[in-house]
């Protein structure tokens, strides 16, 4: 039964040493460790929380960026379409303008040509007139070389006038 | 590389076991008059010298100081226990061989009666207790030192400090914070002390040649007493009301008060007995298994040789089990203390 009866000497030493262990560790041991463990736990929790927030923010930003990209693409295609349309319009306009201008030019050229033609014709007529007068003069001179012939001529002409 | 080392270690352990098996018969033959129960009780109990082994007939032991106050003569005595070897008498003191004070220092009073002086000798257990306490303080303060000049943002500790931190966190969160709703800081220090004190002493106790501290009732008595004080000194009004004026029908109230009042004392007593009995029984079982070698050899050399390897395998198994028990008992003691403390500061009572 001696096992079940606490020995007074050992009891004394146990009290002394356990109290020493208790006070030393409570003062200088555990608080430092538990404080650090607590702080680190808090820090880890906070870090996890902020990481979660950062992830959310990142996802949001990604969403936003894809949105922006999509908008940009849309705008780009719209602008491209507009540009194509505008080009077509310009080309069309240019074409019509060119046609109108061409026709105007053509008409003017025609007028000019007509005018020149008329001029030329008039010129030719005048030339022809002059030539024919000259020729007629030559012919007359040839025919009226002799006085007889001159008289015959005058006679015929007078006849002609009288018969009229 | 690591595997190679493991292999080498295994080979070493195995060859050590084999050589032990071969060596055991030689040793066993030397102890023909082997008494198992005496050996076991000697190992479990306390003594005035730290006895390691016998080489031949020469004991290898460290004599320890005997400190006694003689009530007969009214003065203090302090001398080495080597003076009291083999029943010798020194300055009127001797170690009793039989009777109520068997194995203790006694003196003879005027009537010729054997009486116990006030004995605060540094016995084997007391010395081991002082050494272990100093070691525990050194270890924990060493760990606490690591945290000096460390910021929260620094990396967590590795190696030994890491293990300590893991265990401290386990006790702190799983035992203390999980069971105690308020004033955590007031109790955390004591419960951490209790856990590490018990766990450390359990482990040291498993080393052959060391003292069986947590298997000694004086040690567990003080621990249980501390829990008792922690529970009852800081218990709040609700706690005392539940004990003396429980929420039960009127005629049951006095009965419950008596039961609850005894409960105040049975709880720590259960703590004391549980730890003491578990560790003591573990040591006893281990020693009994070792005794099998010597007993079988005293019957016949063949039987002894056959039984030795088997016994050693069992011993290794039991040692591993005791490692587990060392942790579990420390955990259970701390956990129950925390539960009792938690119950002594109830919060939301309707």
Interface residues (C-beta under 8 A of the other chain):
Chain A: X2 X3 X4 X5 X6 X7 X8 X9 X10 X11 X12 X13 X14 X15 X17 X18 X20 X21 X22 X24 X25 X26 X28 X29 X30 X31 X32 X33 X34 X36 X37 X39 X40 X42 X43
Chain B: X41 X44 X45 X46 X102 X103 X118 X119 X120 X121 X122 X123 X125 X126 X129 X130 X133 X136 X137 X140 X141 X143 X144 X147 X148 X150 X152 X153 X156 X164 X165 X168 X169 X172 X185 X188 X189 X190 X192 X193 X197 X216 X217 X218 X219 X221 X222 X223 X226 X280
